[in-house]
Amino acid sequence: MRKPNLIVFLTDQQRADTIACDGSKKVYAPNLCKLASESVIFEHAYVTQPLCVPSRASLLTGMWPHQTGCMKNGISLDPRIRTFAELIGDDSYHPAYMGKWQLGDEAKRQRGFRDWISTEGVGDYSRFLDLRGYTPDRPDGSFSERLVSQLPLEISKPRFLEEHACEFIEMHRRDPFVLFVSFVEPHSPYNGPLNLEHALEDVELDATAVAPVNDNIPLRYKLMREWQQAEAILDRKRLPNLYFFGVTPDEYRAMRQRYLGLVTMVDQSIGGILSCLEQAELLDETIVVHTSDHGDMLGAHHLFGKEVMFEEAVRVPYLVRLPSQRQGLRVVQPVSHIDFLPTLLDLLGEPKPNQCAGKSLSPLLRGDTMPPENIFMEWSPNRVKVMKGTKLAPRRTIKRAMNESTRAIISPEGWKLCLRDQDLNEFYNLQADPIEARNLYYQADYRLVIEQATSDILSWQQTTGDTLKL
């Protein structure tokens, strides 16, 4: 009997609500919708930390950010920690990684993967553009995100990855393989060849994007918001057709329109790869997974990007299609990316490695039940850009807020607590207030629930070796 293949589609900064397959005009992504209709959909899937490197390290190792040491961007994963390809005990599998890596040298084959196609820095994609007559705009000979975002669709990164993935599938059609296809999109700069794919009038904004500004949030979030709005005003002058942030609802809508165009671009290439899989008669021999490393605020709470604990940043798409699966299944209980690696290894018949903090969710994939559990997330100090001359707080207070750490919990009942060591705490009832408009932490009525959630966080810290003092 043939062993199952595995393909993982990993996007960067894709929100959970971009898998909108209810017939609405929210997102044009027909291939992801078809995949979703035949997959187990985890409707409430959460990252371990809403930032690229920490999240990706968790996905590839099954460990928490405070365990891997990858708690901010710009850190290479410790070579002593094994990743997915190194943890597969079956040498008959041929593992390949294509696209954004971010856990070390992008251009060099990494960590047990036998095939390697790079899209970042001076690597395979930059050489691909060199051969087509494009001139690098960075001193190191690489191409900036800004330049790449203005290229035609046929030479975009998703198309580049699609072609290499199809070549790989054809070459290894008779051998079991593991293939990661890691897209950069729909990450900023919110620009691409399909900017106008969605009609502007069909683009919906989050309720908190059009509501008055809520100041009952951590100071770090306020500093981010102030800097992003100041940067947006500058971008109107510097880059009228290409900017990273917005200030008004109209600007939010235009940016979201372009963001959704990037989702569509990725969707087209995922469709192309799945078509190649079908042509090779391997679709029913392959586990297909789609998820993202974190979401994007896109104007919700008047913020952009990630780096915050709001749902728009920490919730992501998560689909798993098993071989020969034809019917979709929705799992409503919250799940964590900490279980991503042990789940996929289990599906390949591999035992859970000792380093994995999570567990396999394969019973849920089979339609069985598992007791819902607390979901944990974390944040560690990262670089915060602050508007010059800000008046939001005294300099010492700002410095403390910039260096805050967070440990968060979401209970099966929908209570969400974010505890910080140096900033405002947050507590939300996601059942009654899914948009997190009302911070209940400082209301006396909720002390007992907050105490229980606090106790659960402290127990989790002790179990996982997290020494942060909250």
N, C-alpha and C positions, 0 to 999 in steps of 0.2 A: 504493500500500500504506500502511495506517495506521501511524503511528509508535506505539510502545508507550507506554502510561501507566506511571507509577511511583507506588506507594503505599508509604510507609515507616511502620511502626508502631514507635514508640520508647517504651519504658517506662523507669521510673526505679527503680533498685535491684532489678531482677529477676535472680534466680540462674539459672544454666544448668540446674540440675536441676529447675526448675519446668516444663520441657517434658518431662513424663514420660508417654509415650504407649505404654507397654508393657502396658496393661491393669491396672496396679496402682491403688491408691486414693490414691497420693501427692498428686496434684493433679487437681482437677476443672477441666479446661480443654479441652472437646471441640472448640472451634473452632480453637484453636492446634494441637491434635493432628491435626485434619483438614488444616490448612494444612501441618503438618510432613510428613504422609504424601504430599504432592504437591510437596515442596520439596527443595532441597539443604539439608541440615542440617550446619552446621559444628559438630562436637561439642566442639571445643576452641578457642573463639573468645575472644580476650583484648582487654581495653581498653588504652588507652595510659596511663591513670592512673586509679586507683579513686576518683574524685571527680567530681561532676556537671559543673562548668564545664570543667575540663581535658579530660574525656572528650568532652563535647559539642562543644567547639571542634575537637577532632581529627576527629570524625565529619563536621562541616560544612565543614572546610577541607582535610582530608587532610594536616595538619601535626602535628608533635609538640608537646606542651604547652610545652616550652622554646623552641620556635620561635614559637608564637602569643603567648607571654607570659601565657597563661591557665593559671597553675600552681596556683591556689587558687580557692575560691569567692569571689563578690563582685566579680569582675573582668569588665569589659565587653570584648568582643573588639575589637581595633584595627580601625577602619573601613577602614584601608588593605588589610586582608586580606580577600580575596573569599571568600564562602561559596557553598554548593551552587547556589542559584538564580542567583547572579551569574556562576557558572562555566559555566552552560549556554549554549552559543553559538547555540542554535536558538530564535529568538524566537517560534516557533509554539507552544512549550510554555507552558502557564499554570501557574506555580508557586504553591502555597499552603502555609501553615504554620498548624497549629492546635494549641494546647496550650502546655506548658511550654517556654520558650526559654532563659532564664537567661544569655544572652550579651550582654545589654544591656536596654534598655527593653522590658518585657513587653507593655505596652499599645499600643505604637506599631508600625506595620507596618515590618518590618526587611528589609534586605539583599537586595533583588531579588524578594522574594515579593510577588505582586500581591494575594493574599487573605491575611487575617490574623485569626485568632480567638484571643484571649488567655484563659487560665484563671488567671493569677497576678496578684497585686496588685489594683489598682483597674482592672479591665478588663471584657471582655465577660461573663465568668462572674459577677463580682461584681454587675454590672448586672442580669444574669439573676436572681440571688437577690433583689436589691432589689425587682424587679417582682413577686416572689412573697411579699413581705412579711417577708423576713428582715432582721434588723438587724445591720450589721457590728459585730464585736467588737474591731476595731483602730482606733486613733486616726486613721489615714489613710483610713478608710472601706472597708478591705478585710476579708476574712474569714480567720480563722486556720485553719491545717491542722486543728487540734483541733476547731473548730466544724464545718468542712466534713466531717470524718470521721464526724460523727454525723447527717448528713442522710439522708433516704430515698433509695433506689436511683434512683427516677425523676428526681431532680434532682441526682444525683451528677455529678462532672466527666466520668467516662467516658460517661455517657448524653448529657451536653451536647455532648461532642465527636462522639459518634456521629451525633447529629441534624445537626450542622453539616457533617460529612463527607458524609453522604448527600445533603444539599441541594447541596453542591458537585459531587458526582458527577453528579447529575441535571442540573445547570445546564451542566456542561461535558462531557456525554456524547459530543458530536460533535467535540470538540477534544482534542488530546493534552495531558495534564496531569501535573504532579508534585505529590503531596500528602503532606506530613508530618503525622502525627497523633501528638502527643507527650503521653503520659499521665504523670501524677504518680505514680500507683499502680504497684507496691505499696510505695512509700516509707513510712517511719514517718509518723504515729504508730500503725501497725499496728491500725487500727480501721476498720470500715465496716459497711454493712448486711448483708453476707454473712459475718459473723463465725462463724456456726455451720454454714456450708456443708459443712465437713469434720468428720467425727466425731473427737473428741479422741483416741480410742483408735487411730485410723488414722494419726495424725500421727507421723512418724518423726523422730528427732533425729540429728544428726551424731554420729559416734563420739567425736569430741573434745569434744562438749558434755557427755557423761556420764563421760568419762575424768577422772582427776585432773588438776589444773592443771599445765601444763607451763611452767616458768620459763626454759627455754632459748630465749627469744624476746627481741626488742629491748625496751629499757626503755620506749620510747614505747607499745608495745602493753600493757605491764603497767600503765602510768599510765591508759590508756584503760579497761582492764578494771576497775581499782580505782574509777575515777570512775563508770563505768556501773553497777557493783554498788551503790555508795553511793546513786546516783540512783534505782535500782530500789526500794531500801528506803523512800526518801521517797515515791516514787510509790504504793506500797501504801496509804499514808495519804491522800495528796492525791487520787489518781485510781484508786480500786480497780477500775474497769471500763475504764480507758484509761491505759496506761502504755507507756513507750518501751523499757524494758530489763527484764531478769530476773536472778535469782540462782540459783534451783533448777531442776532438770530439769522439774518440773511447770510452772513459770513459762515456761521456754523453749518447752515444748509448747503452752501456751495462746497465747503470742505467735505461734508459727509457724502455729497454727490460724487466727488472724486474718489473718496475712500471706497465707496461701493463699486466704482469702476475697477479698482484694484482687486476687489474680491471677485468680480466677474472675470478678470484676466486670469487669476489663479484657477478659478472654476473651469475655464476653457482648457487649461493645461492638464488639470486633474482628469477631465473628461477624455482628453487625448491619451493619457497614460492608461486609463481604464479600458479604452478602446483597444489599445495595443495588447493589453492583458487578455482581453476577450478574443482577439484575433489569434493569439498564441494558444487559445483554448486552455487558459490558466485561471480565468476568473473564478471558477468554482473549485480551484485548488489553492486559493489565496485568501488570507486574512487581510482585510483592508481597514486601516485606521486613519482617522483624521482628527487633529486637534491643533491647538495653538499654544504659544508660550505665555501669553497674557492677552488681555483685551485692550480697549482704548476708550477713554472718556468721551471723545468727540463732542465736547461742549457740555456734557452732563455735569451738573454742579459748577458750570462755567470753567471746566478744566479740560485739558487735552493730554493725550498720551496715557501713561500708566503710573506706577510709583505711588499709588494711593490704594486704600482698602475698599473703595466703593465697588459695588457689584460689576459695573461696566468694565473695570480694570482687572478684576480677579476671576470673573467667570468666563469660560471659554467653550467653544464647540468641542464635542467629544463623541465621535461616532466609531462604532466597531461593527464591521460586516464580516461574519463568519463564512467559511466556504459553503457555497450552495444556498446561502440564506436568501430568501425571497420576500420575507415579510418583516416590516419594521416593528420595533418594540421600544417603548419609552420607559425609562427609569427616572422616577421623580425624586428619589431620595438623593441628598447631596453626596458626591464622591470627590475624592482628592487625587491629584496627579501623583501623589506619593505612591499610589497603587498601580500606576501606569506600567512600570517595568515588570514587577512580579506577575501582573496579569498577562502581559504579552509572552513572557517566558513560559508561563503555565500553558498558554495556548499552543506553544511549540513543543510541549512535553518536557520542559526543563524545570528542575526544582527551584524554589525560591532561594536566592543567594543569601548568605548570612548578613551581608551589608544592607540589605533592603529593610527599610523601616516599615513599609506597608505590607499589603497582602494582595492576593489575587481576587479579582472581582468576577472570575469566570462563572460562578453560580448565577450572578445577575445576567450575564450574557446568555446563559442557557434558559433564562426565564424563571429561575428559582428565586427564592427570597434570601436576603441577608439582613441581619439586624442593622438598622441605620445607626451611624456612629457620628461623633463629633468630628468636624473638619477643622484643621488647624492651618494657619498661615503665618508668615513672618515678614518683617521688614527690618533691615539693618541700615546704619548710616550710609548715605550715598551723596554724591555731589548734588547740591541744590543751587540753581541759578537764582540770584536775588537782584531785583531792580536797584540800580544805583540810587542812593539817597532815599530808600524806602522809609516811610514813617509808620509802618505797621506796628513796630515794637522797638524797644531799646536794643542796642547792638548785642548786649549780653544775652537777652532773651531770644533774639533771633538765632544766635549761635547755638544755643541749647536746642531750639526747635529743629534746626538743620541737622543736628546730630542725634535725633531721636531714633529709638528702636521700638518696634511694635510686635506684639504677639496677639493673634486674633483667633477667635473660635466661632464657628457656626454650629449651633446645636441642631439635632434632628427636628426640634420643634420650631426652628426658624429664628432663634435668638442669636444675634451677632454682637459679639463684644470685641472691641479693639483696645487693648491695654498698652499704654506707652510709658517709657521710663522718663521722658522729658517733655511731654506735651499733653494736650487735651485728650482724654479718653472718649470713646464713642460706644454707644449701645443702641441697637436698632431691633425692632420687631419686624422681620422681613415678611411675615405673613400679613400683617396689617399695614405695613409701610414698605413695600418692595422698592420704592425709589429712594429710600433712606433720607427722607426729608426732615425727620424728627429725631434728634439725638436725645435719648432718654437717660443717659448715664447719670446725670446730676439730679434726677427726680427720685424722691424718696420711695415712691411706690414700688420700685423695681429692685430694691436692695437685695432681697433674698435670691432673686434670679441671677443678679450680677455676682453675688458671692459664690453661687454654685459654679457659674461659668469661670470665675477667677480661679476657683479651686481646681477646675478641670485643666485650665491652662498651666497652672503650677505643677500638676501631676504629669502632664505631657512633657513639660520642660525637664522634670526629673528623670522621666523614662528615656528621653532622647539625648540627655547630656547637654542640655541648653543652660548655660550659666548666666544668662541675662537676668539682672535684678530689676524687677518691675515695681 
